[in-house]
């Protein structure tokens, strides 16, 4: 199994599903990359969200399951207490039931931070989209400090400018773009 050489991490909360759909509609056929979406959402809606996204793209879109290996050409939505680890076969998901201390489903920081140990061997694009609060901002900052490319929405295109506003203020060298420009940038990154 070949690990993708490029990975796009997308974190979103309130207002995210529509913004993510705009990105998915622009995606080319993924030849050496994979996409991981950490959208705050109730467990019961994650499978229907993935099916809705699948209607707009030719790549396989699925909900990440425990011990699934990251594969080229796939888009994964995350649900539950989920992280990623690497072994000699590749990068795989570790999923547990949501604990009492978990505030978000999924926790964007947990998902993104799991790429810190391997970000030197895989090209990573980290994207923070619309949402309340600051989930994902700390991990985006850490990935940026490791040399990963980071993008966030501008205030105008953000549905809720919480996560995006904090990312703009706290992540050095983050690119600030409209959702349409982000979709095009992701498309170029994956081409």
Secondary structure by P-SEA (a helix, b strand, c coil): cccccbbbbbbbccccaaaaaaaaaaccccccbbbbbbccccccaaaaaaaaaaaccccccccccccccccccbbbbbccccccccccccbbbbbccccccccccccaaaaaaccccccccbbbbbbbcccccccaaaaaaaaaaabbbbbbbccccccccaaaaaaaacccbbbbbcaaaaaaaaaaaac
